[in-house]
């Protein structure tokens, strides 16, 4: 309390005492107990009023003990039960969590992980993936500043996520408890199989097979690829203590259309403890032909490369960039992209006028709109000589095909001549043009459909900036490439629009989420948000049938399936009111990631401990782990001084006391006839 406050309090004391004395004692002939009592009540009430006006700050000091967080993180994936460590892991976690000495020194918290990081999920050891990297990503967010130990009960075998060994923040000390066999056993393993998702009929497609060997003696093994009961490829490989991995490349024929599943097997005459990792399955869809896309431009521009890379990300597309004077016939293409047409395009545009190929028109500052008006009369174009930057506004009522908003509003603006673009025909607009904060009537990306003929229009250049911005945000080009592919897919199809459109893959990998999306359109081909869609899913091998409802999204309906068993599935999607339906099928490729290991990854867990100045322990060393934590000087409880400052005016009982004093004084005076 400052000296000024003390002086004010003394002054208030004197003023209150002086006024009370003057009112009750100064003129009184007889100073009775009544007068003294009333003088005291007046003094107390006046002093309390002045005290509240001065409003001194009351400071309180308390001390509290902060315990160091002790984080026990248990691997809840199937690999722990496969290695027969589940009971041991539960027992160790329970023992550490209930240890009284640790609870006295630490704030003990229990977590688990599989493909996700969990704080309240019971331990059942049924997780389909192990993502240790995600554990430390989450702990970074939860414990940013305070030093803390992390007890990690795991086998160290990660099947999902980035490298976890170097993803540790400086204030965490990791103490791994190694679960699993640490003795090296002879083991052959197919570690990875690479193949394209699509292959083309009557061609051969490559398959890369990575195999690995653990053991102490030379071994000769056979790598084979089987389709059903037929072996379509076989090769002998040799392993030794010096040569523990082998890459096998095979070329397989694509003789028939459809989804083909293959089994890759590595085998030998040696006895192995784990044979689950000797087999890996893959699937390839053989298609009849690819879509030929021609991008025609008379100028060089970064947009051309961005478009080619985005469209070519789908193996079913073949993209060529050509100049207008290099084209003798457009019949080689299924879809044509006209990039900023000028006078040199007239011969090509005349060809397309006769062939009526579906096309994408992209305009910009180098476009000759006299030529565009002649061959693309769907719009009326009026421009000044100035340039303008146009940003995008996503139209949620767009229904030509299903496409999520990938953040179009945050993309850099496209450059285009300033003016108006007025539709002459019915069009379906995906993106509306916006100048800074003002939305215009101009479409930015729009589609026109006339029977089986389809055209797309993009009014703006510098599309390459969108692709780069999408990569900066998502760390991948995938979302932008899907946007470009959806446009090409729409243009490549000449089929009439259906009321019920369902999107799905031909095959999925085991453990992967199966997402099926659907759109239902009414008689006017408007997206019907009130549609009631259901899916009947049947497993062909077991004949088990499940029925689910679709969930409404922004511009489509979707249903997701997790943990589907491997095998072939058929499904029927129905709309209840119209009875419209769609039948489809897909294949779940079998793969159990958590059964690929026979040993704990001791080396990486020790490296993890070393990087964080921790120490690795084994299940038999739990007592040593407890003693290590008890005696570690870096994690002692911290006593923290908590200073609480509160103004006296916040003291509610002060007002109550003041009211009580004034009321009591008035009552006494009234009772004794002094009023």
C-alpha positions in Angstrom: 0.0 0.0 0.0 1.4 3.4 -1.0 2.2 6.3 1.4 -0.5 8.4 -0.3 -3.2 5.8 0.4 -2.1 5.6 4.1 -2.3 9.4 4.5 -5.8 9.4 2.9 -6.9 6.6 5.2 -5.7 8.6 8.3 -7.4 11.7 7.0 -10.7 9.7 6.5 -10.3 8.4 10.0 -10.0 12.0 11.4 -12.9 13.4 9.3 -15.2 10.6 10.2 -14.3 10.9 13.9 -14.7 14.7 13.8 -18.2 14.6 12.2 -19.4 11.9 14.6 -18.1 13.9 17.6 -19.7 17.1 16.3 -23.1 15.5 15.7 -23.5 13.5 18.9 -21.0 14.7 21.6 -20.0 18.3 21.0 -23.3 19.9 22.0 -24.6 17.2 24.3 -25.0 18.2 27.9 -25.0 14.6 29.0 -22.9 12.0 27.2 -24.9 8.9 27.7 -24.2 5.4 26.4 -26.8 6.1 23.7 -24.9 9.1 22.4 -21.7 7.2 22.4 -23.3 4.3 20.5 -24.8 6.6 17.9 -21.5 8.5 17.6 -19.8 5.2 16.9 -22.4 4.1 14.3 -22.0 7.5 12.6 -18.2 7.3 12.7 -18.2 3.7 11.3 -20.6 4.5 8.4 -18.8 7.7 7.4 -15.4 6.1 7.6 -16.7 3.2 5.5 -18.1 5.6 2.9 -14.8 7.4 2.7 -12.9 4.1 2.6 -14.9 3.0 -0.4 -14.3 6.4 -2.1 -10.5 6.0 -1.5 -10.8 2.5 -2.8 -7.5 1.0 -1.6 -6.2 -2.1 -3.4 -5.9 -5.2 -1.2 -3.0 -7.5 -2.0 -3.1 -11.2 -1.1 -0.2 -13.5 -1.5 -0.8 -17.3 -1.8 1.5 -20.1 -2.7 0.5 -23.1 -4.8 2.5 -26.1 -5.9 2.6 -26.9 -9.7 3.3 -30.5 -10.5 5.1 -31.5 -13.6 2.8 -33.2 -16.2 3.7 -36.9 -16.6 2.2 -38.2 -19.9 1.7 -41.9 -20.3 0.9 -42.7 -23.9 0.0 -46.2 -24.9 0.0 -47.8 -28.3 -3.6 -48.9 -28.9 -3.0 -50.5 -32.3 -3.5 -54.2 -33.4 0.3 -54.7 -33.6 0.5 -54.8 -29.7 -2.0 -57.6 -29.5 -0.4 -59.4 -32.5 2.9 -59.3 -30.7 1.0 -60.5 -27.5 1.9 -57.4 -25.5 -1.6 -56.1 -24.9 -2.0 -57.5 -21.3 1.5 -56.3 -20.4 0.9 -52.8 -21.8 -2.4 -52.5 -19.8 -0.7 -53.7 -16.6 2.3 -51.3 -17.0 0.0 -48.3 -17.8 -2.2 -49.0 -14.8 0.8 -49.5 -12.5 2.3 -46.2 -13.5 -1.0 -44.3 -13.4 -1.8 -45.6 -9.9 1.7 -45.2 -8.4 1.3 -43.0 -5.3 4.9 -41.6 -5.4 4.5 -40.5 -9.0 1.0 -39.0 -8.2 2.6 -37.0 -5.4 5.3 -35.6 -7.6 3.6 -35.4 -11.0 0.3 -34.7 -12.6 -0.2 -38.1 -14.2 -2.3 -38.2 -17.4 -3.1 -41.3 -19.6 -3.4 -41.1 -23.4 -3.5 -43.6 -26.2 -3.0 -43.6 -29.9 -3.6 -45.6 -33.1 -4.3 -43.6 -36.2 -5.5 -40.8 -34.0 -4.4 -39.3 -30.6 -7.0 -40.2 -27.9 -7.5 -38.8 -24.4 -10.4 -40.9 -23.2 -10.6 -43.9 -25.4 -10.4 -47.3 -23.5 -7.5 -49.6 -24.4 -8.8 -52.3 -26.7 -5.7 -52.7 -29.1 -7.9 -52.7 -32.2 -6.5 -49.7 -34.0 -5.8 -50.4 -37.7 -2.9 -48.0 -38.0 -0.1 -46.6 -35.8 0.7 -42.9 -36.0 3.4 -42.0 -33.4 4.1 -38.7 -35.3 0.6 -37.5 -34.5 1.2 -38.1 -30.8 4.0 -35.5 -30.6 2.1 -33.1 -32.9 -0.7 -33.1 -30.4 1.5 -32.9 -27.3 3.2 -29.8 -28.9 -0.1 -28.0 -28.8 -1.1 -29.1 -25.3 2.2 -28.5 -23.5 4.1 -25.7 -25.1 6.2 -24.3 -22.3 6.6 -26.6 -19.3 9.2 -29.3 -19.3 7.6 -32.7 -19.0 8.5 -36.4 -19.4 6.6 -38.7 -21.8 6.3 -42.4 -21.2 5.7 -44.0 -24.5 4.5 -47.6 -24.4 4.9 -48.9 -27.9 6.6 -51.3 -30.2 8.0 -48.4 -32.3 6.5 -49.7 -35.6 4.7 -46.8 -37.3 2.4 -47.5 -40.3 1.1 -44.0 -40.9 2.5 -40.5 -40.6 5.9 -38.8 -40.9 9.2 -39.8 -39.2 8.5 -39.4 -35.4 12.1 -39.7 -34.3 12.9 -36.0 -34.9 9.4 -34.5 -34.3 9.9 -33.7 -30.6 9.8 -30.3 -29.0 12.7 -29.3 -26.8 10.8 -29.3 -23.5 9.7 -33.0 -23.8 11.9 -35.9 -22.5 10.7 -39.2 -24.0 11.1 -42.4 -22.0 10.0 -45.3 -24.4 9.0 -48.6 -22.8 9.8 -51.1 -25.6 6.9 -53.6 -26.1 7.6 -56.7 -28.2 10.2 -59.2 -29.1 13.8 -57.7 -29.4 15.4 -61.0 -30.6 16.1 -61.0 -34.3 14.2 -63.8 -36.2 14.6 -64.8 -39.8 11.9 -62.9 -41.7 11.2 -62.2 -45.4 8.9 -59.3 -46.1 7.2 -57.5 -49.0 7.6 -53.9 -47.7 6.0 -52.0 -50.6 4.3 -52.5 -53.9 4.0 -49.7 -56.4 1.7 -49.8 -59.4 -0.4 -47.2 -61.4 -4.0 -47.1 -60.5 -5.0 -47.5 -64.1 -3.6 -49.5 -67.0 -4.7 -49.4 -70.7 -6.1 -52.4 -72.5 -3.6 -54.4 -74.6 -0.7 -52.6 -73.0 1.7 -53.8 -70.3 1.9 -52.0 -66.9 4.9 -51.9 -64.5 4.8 -53.2 -60.9 7.6 -52.4 -58.5 8.1 -54.8 -55.5 10.3 -53.9 -52.6 11.4 -56.9 -50.5 13.3 -57.0 -47.3 15.2 -59.7 -45.3 16.1 -60.1 -41.6 18.4 -62.9 -40.7 21.9 -64.1 -40.2 22.4 -66.5 -43.1 22.1 -66.5 -46.9 18.6 -67.2 -48.2 17.2 -67.8 -51.7 13.5 -66.7 -52.1 10.9 -66.6 -54.8 8.9 -63.4 -55.6 5.7 -64.2 -57.4 2.6 -62.3 -58.6 -0.7 -64.2 -58.6 -4.0 -63.4 -60.1 -6.6 -65.7 -58.6 -5.0 -69.2 -58.9 -2.7 -68.2 -61.8 0.9 -67.1 -61.3 1.5 -64.4 -63.8 5.1 -63.6 -62.8 7.9 -65.3 -60.9 11.5 -64.4 -60.1 14.2 -65.9 -57.8 16.1 -63.5 -55.5 19.0 -63.9 -53.1 19.5 -62.3 -49.7 22.4 -62.3 -47.3 23.6 -60.4 -44.2 25.2 -57.8 -46.6 22.3 -57.7 -49.1 19.1 -57.4 -47.1 16.8 -55.7 -49.7 15.8 -56.3 -53.3 13.8 -54.4 -55.8 11.9 -56.5 -58.3 10.3 -54.9 -61.4 7.7 -56.8 -63.4 5.6 -55.9 -66.5 2.1 -57.4 -66.5 -0.2 -57.6 -69.4 -3.6 -55.8 -69.4 -5.7 -58.2 -71.4 -9.3 -57.4 -70.2 -11.2 -54.4 -69.0 -12.1 -54.1 -65.3 -10.6 -54.2 -61.8 -7.8 -56.8 -61.5 -6.5 -57.9 -58.1 -3.1 -59.4 -57.7 -1.3 -61.0 -54.8 2.5 -60.4 -54.4 4.2 -63.2 -52.5 7.8 -63.7 -51.3 8.5 -67.2 -50.1 11.3 -69.6 -49.3 12.0 -73.0 -47.7 13.0 -71.4 -44.4 10.6 -71.4 -41.5 9.4 -67.9 -40.5 7.8 -66.7 -37.3 5.5 -64.2 -39.2 4.2 -65.0 -42.6 1.5 -62.2 -42.7 4.1 -59.8 -44.1 5.1 -62.2 -47.0 2.0 -61.2 -48.9 0.8 -57.8 -50.3 -2.3 -57.3 -52.5 -2.7 -54.7 -55.1 -5.5 -53.7 -57.6 -5.3 -52.1 -61.1 -8.2 -51.0 -63.2 -7.8 -51.7 -66.9 -9.6 -49.2 -69.0 -10.2 -49.2 -72.7 -8.7 -45.8 -73.7 -7.6 -42.5 -72.3 -9.1 -39.1 -73.0 -7.1 -37.0 -75.5 -7.0 -33.3 -74.4 -5.6 -30.7 -76.8 -4.6 -27.3 -75.3 -4.3 -24.9 -78.2 -2.5 -21.6 -77.7 -0.5 -19.2 -79.9 1.3 -17.6 -76.9 3.6 -18.9 -74.1 2.1 -18.6 -70.7 2.6 -20.3 -67.2 -1.1 -21.3 -67.3 -0.4 -23.8 -70.1 2.0 -25.8 -67.9 -0.2 -25.6 -64.9 -3.2 -26.9 -66.8 -1.2 -29.7 -68.4 0.1 -30.9 -65.0 -3.3 -30.6 -63.3 -5.1 -32.5 -66.0 -2.3 -35.1 -66.4 -2.5 -36.0 -62.7 -5.3 -38.3 -63.8 -3.7 -41.2 -65.7 -6.8 -41.5 -67.9 -5.9 -38.1 -69.5 -3.3 -37.5 -72.2 -2.6 -33.8 -72.7 -0.9 -32.1 -75.7 0.0 -28.4 -76.0 -0.1 -27.2 -79.7 -0.2 -24.0 -81.7 -3.2 -23.4 -83.9 -1.1 -23.6 -87.1 0.2 -27.0 -86.2 -3.2 -28.7 -86.2 -4.4 -30.4 -89.3 -7.4 -32.2 -87.7 -9.2 -31.9 -84.3 -10.5 -35.5 -84.6 -7.4 -36.7 -82.6 -8.9 -35.0 -79.5 -11.9 -35.7 -77.3 -11.8 -32.3 -75.5 -10.2 -29.1 -76.8 -9.0 -26.2 -74.6 -8.8 -22.9 -76.5 -6.4 -20.6 -74.6 -6.8 -16.9 -75.4 -7.9 -17.3 -79.1 -6.8 -14.7 -81.6 -7.0 -14.3 -85.4 -4.7 -17.4 -85.9 -7.4 -19.6 -84.4 -9.9 -19.1 -87.1 -9.1 -22.3 -89.1 -9.2 -24.4 -85.9 -12.4 -22.8 -84.7 -14.0 -23.5 -88.1 -13.1 -27.1 -87.7 -14.6 -27.3 -84.2 -17.8 -25.6 -85.5 -18.3 -28.6 -87.8 -17.1 -31.3 -85.4 -18.9 -29.8 -82.3 -16.2 -31.1 -79.9 -16.8 -30.2 -76.2 -14.4 -27.4 -75.3 -13.0 -25.2 -72.6 -12.5 -21.5 -73.5 -10.0 -19.5 -71.4 -9.8 -15.8 -72.1 -7.4 -13.0 -70.9 -5.7 -9.8 -71.8 -4.3 -11.3 -75.1 -7.7 -12.6 -76.3 -9.2 -11.3 -79.6 -12.9 -11.0 -78.5 -14.0 -10.3 -82.1 -13.0 -13.9 -82.9 -14.5 -15.2 -79.6 -17.8 -13.4 -80.3 -18.0 -15.1 -83.7 -17.4 -18.7 -82.5 -18.7 -18.5 -79.0 -22.0 -16.6 -79.3 -23.3 -17.8 -75.9 -22.2 -14.5 -74.3 -22.3 -10.8 -75.2 -18.8 -9.3 -74.6 -18.3 -5.6 -74.0 -14.9 -4.4 -72.8 -12.9 -1.2 -72.3 -9.2 -1.0 -73.0 -8.4 -1.4 -69.3 -7.3 -4.4 -67.3 -8.9 -5.5 -64.1 -8.2 -8.1 -61.4 -11.2 -10.4 -60.7 -11.5 -12.6 -57.6 -13.8 -15.6 -57.3 -17.1 -16.1 -55.3 -18.2 -19.7 -55.1 -21.8 -20.4 -56.1 -23.2 -23.0 -53.7 -26.2 -23.7 -56.1 -23.9 -25.0 -58.8 -25.2 -28.4 -59.9 -23.4 -29.5 -63.2 -21.3 -31.8 -61.1 -20.2 -32.3 -57.5 -17.3 -30.0 -56.5 -16.4 -28.7 -53.0 -15.3 -25.2 -52.4 -11.5 -25.5 -52.3 -11.0 -22.0 -51.0 -11.7 -20.1 -54.3 -12.4 -16.9 -52.4 -8.8 -16.8 -51.0 -7.1 -17.5 -54.3 -5.2 -14.6 -56.1 -7.3 -12.6 -58.6 -7.3 -13.5 -62.3 -6.4 -10.8 -64.8 -8.9 -9.9 -67.6 -10.1 -6.9 -69.6 -12.5 -4.7 -67.7 -16.1 -4.9 -68.9 -19.3 -6.9 -68.9 -20.0 -10.5 -70.0 -23.7 -11.1 -70.4 -25.1 -14.6 -71.0 -27.4 -15.1 -74.0 -28.3 -18.7 -73.1 -28.9 -20.6 -69.9 -25.6 -21.2 -68.1 -24.6 -22.9 -64.9 -22.1 -20.7 -63.0 -19.5 -22.2 -60.6 -17.6 -19.0 -59.8 -18.9 -15.4 -59.9 -16.4 -12.6 -60.6 -15.7 -10.1 -57.9 -13.7 -6.8 -58.0 -12.2 -6.5 -54.5 -15.3 -6.4 -52.3 -17.9 -5.7 -55.0 -19.6 -8.7 -56.6 -20.2 -8.2 -60.4 -22.7 -9.8 -62.7 -19.9 -11.4 -64.7 -19.3 -15.1 -64.5 -15.7 -16.2 -63.8 -16.1 -20.0 -64.4 -19.4 -21.1 -66.0 -20.8 -24.0 -68.1 -23.2 -24.2 -71.0 -25.0 -27.4 -72.0 -27.0 -27.9 -75.3 -28.2 -31.5 -75.6 -25.0 -33.6 -75.7 -22.8 -30.6 -76.4 -21.0 -29.1 -73.5 -18.7 -26.0 -73.2 -16.9 -24.5 -70.2 -15.7 -20.9 -69.9 -13.0 -19.4 -67.7 -12.8 -15.6 -68.0 -9.3 -14.8 -66.6 -5.7 -15.6 -66.9 -3.0 -16.5 -64.4 -4.6 -19.7 -63.3 -1.2 -21.0 -62.4 -1.3 -18.8 -59.3 -4.4 -20.7 -58.1 -2.6 -24.0 -58.3 0.4 -22.6 -56.4 -1.8 -21.0 -53.7 -3.6 -24.3 -53.3 -0.3 -26.1 -52.8 0.9 -23.5 -50.3 -2.3 -24.0 -48.3 -2.7 -27.8 -48.6 0.9 -28.9 -49.1 -0.3 -30.8 -52.2 -1.7 -30.0 -55.7 -4.4 -32.6 -55.3 -7.4 -30.3 -54.6 -6.7 -28.0 -57.5 -6.0 -30.9 -59.8 -9.3 -32.5 -58.9 -11.0 -29.2 -59.7 -9.4 -29.2 -63.2 -10.1 -32.9 -63.7 -13.8 -32.5 -62.8 -14.1 -29.8 -65.6 -12.4 -32.2 -68.1 -14.5 -35.1 -66.9 -17.7 -33.1 -67.4 -16.6 -32.1 -70.9 -15.4 -35.6 -71.9 -18.8 -37.1 -71.3 -21.5 -36.7 -73.9 -24.1 -38.6 -71.9 -27.3 -36.8 -71.0 -27.6 -35.6 -67.5 -29.0 -38.2 -65.0 -31.3 -37.4 -62.1 -29.1 -39.5 -59.8 -25.3 -39.1 -60.1 -23.1 -41.3 -57.8 -19.3 -40.9 -57.5 -17.1 -43.7 -56.2 -13.8 -45.5 -56.8 -13.5 -49.0 -58.3 -11.3 -50.2 -55.5 -10.1 -49.2 -52.1 -7.2 -50.3 -49.9 -8.1 -52.2 -46.7 -8.2 -49.8 -43.7 -9.0 -46.9 -46.0 -12.3 -44.9 -45.5 -14.7 -45.6 -48.4 -16.5 -42.4 -49.3 -19.4 -42.5 -51.8 -21.0 -39.2 -52.8 -24.2 -38.6 -54.7 -26.3 -35.8 -56.2 -30.0 -36.0 -57.0 -31.6 -33.6 -59.4 -35.3 -32.8 -59.8 -37.2 -32.7 -63.2 -35.7 -29.2 -63.9 -32.2 -30.6 -63.2 -31.9 -28.5 -60.0 -30.1 -30.0 -57.0 -32.7 -31.3 -54.6 -31.6 -30.7 -51.0 -34.7 -32.6 -49.8 -33.8 -35.8 -51.5 -33.8 -38.9 -49.2 -30.9 -41.2 -50.4 -30.1 -44.6 -49.0 -27.5 -47.1 -49.9 -27.7 -50.9 -49.6 -24.2 -52.4 -49.3 -23.6 -56.1 -49.9 -20.5 -58.1 -49.3 -20.5 -60.7 -52.1 -18.4 -63.4 -50.3 -20.5 -63.4 -47.0 -23.8 -62.1 -48.5 -24.1 -59.7 -45.5 -26.2 -56.6 -46.3 -26.2 -53.2 -44.6 -28.5 -50.2 -45.3 -27.3 -46.6 -44.5 -28.7 -43.1 -45.1 -26.7 -40.5 -46.9 -25.7 -37.3 -45.0 -26.5 -34.0 -46.6 -23.4 -31.8 -47.5 -23.0 -28.4 -49.0 -23.8 -29.5 -52.6 -24.0 -33.3 -52.4 -24.9 -36.2 -50.2 -22.3 -38.6 -48.9 -21.8 -41.8 -46.9 -18.5 -43.1 -45.4 -17.6 -46.6 -44.4 -14.7 -47.5 -42.1 -13.2 -50.8 -41.3 -14.8 -52.7 -44.2 -13.6 -56.3 -44.6 -11.6 -57.1 -47.7 -13.5 -58.5 -50.7 -16.0 -57.5 -53.4 -18.9 -55.3 -52.7 -22.0 -54.4 -54.6 -24.3 -51.5 -53.7 -27.6 -49.8 -54.8 -28.3 -46.2 -54.1 -32.0 -45.2 -54.0 -33.9 -42.0 -53.8 -37.0 -42.8 -51.8 -39.6 -40.5 -53.3 -38.8 -40.9 -57.0 -37.5 -44.5 -56.7 -34.5 -43.5 -58.9 -31.6 -45.8 -58.3 -27.9 -46.5 -59.2 -26.1 -49.8 -59.0 -22.4 -50.0 -58.6 -19.5 -52.1 -57.1 -16.0 -51.8 -55.7 -13.3 -54.1 -54.3 -11.6 -53.8 -51.0 -7.9 -54.8 -51.3 -6.8 -56.8 -48.3 -3.8 -55.5 -46.3 -3.2 -55.6 -42.5 -0.6 -53.0 -41.8 -0.3 -53.9 -38.1 0.7 -57.5 -38.8 3.8 -56.7 -40.9 6.2 -56.7 -38.0 7.7 -59.4 -35.7 10.0 -57.3 -33.7 9.9 -54.0 -31.8 11.9 -51.2 -33.5 14.3 -50.9 -30.7 16.9 -48.9 -32.6 14.4 -46.1 -33.5 13.0 -45.9 -30.0 16.5 -45.6 -28.5 17.3 -42.9 -31.0 14.1 -41.1 -30.0 15.1 -41.3 -26.3 18.6 -40.1 -27.1 17.3 -37.1 -29.1 15.3 -35.9 -26.1 17.9 -36.8 -23.5 15.7 -39.6 -22.2 16.2 -43.2 -21.7 14.7 -46.4 -23.2 13.3 -49.0 -20.8 11.9 -52.6 -21.1 8.8 -54.0 -19.4 10.9 -55.7 -16.8 12.5 -52.3 -15.9 9.3 -50.5 -14.7 10.7 -50.2 -11.2 13.8 -48.5 -12.6 11.6 -46.2 -14.6 9.7 -45.1 -11.5 12.9 -44.5 -9.6 14.3 -42.6 -12.5 11.3 -40.3 -12.5 11.3 -39.9 -8.7 15.0 -38.9 -8.6 15.1 -36.7 -11.8 15.9 -33.2 -10.7 14.5 -31.7 -13.9 10.9 -32.5 -12.9 10.6 -31.4 -9.3 7.3 -29.7 -8.3 7.5 -25.9 -8.5 6.1 -23.6 -5.8 4.5 -20.6 -7.4 3.6 -17.3 -5.7 0.1 -16.1 -6.7 -0.5 -12.4 -6.0 -4.2 -11.4 -6.0 -4.9 -7.7 -6.1 -8.5 -6.6 -5.6 -10.0 -3.1 -5.1 -12.0 -2.6 -2.0 -15.0 -1.4 -4.1 -15.3 -5.0 -5.3 -16.0 -6.1 -1.7 -19.8 -6.7 -1.8 -20.1 -7.2 1.9 -18.8 -3.6 2.4 -22.0 -2.2 0.9 -24.1 -4.6 3.0 -22.2 -3.4 6.1 -22.7 0.2 5.2 -26.4 -0.3 4.7 -26.7 -2.1 8.0 -24.8 0.6 9.9 -27.0 3.4 8.5 -30.2 1.4 9.1 -29.2 0.6 12.7 -28.4 4.3 13.4 -31.8 5.4 11.9 -33.6 2.7 13.9 -32.0 3.7 17.2 -32.7 7.4 16.7 -36.3 6.7 15.8 -36.8 4.4 18.7 -35.4 7.0 21.2 -37.3 9.9 19.7 -34.3 11.7 18.3 -35.7 12.1 14.8 
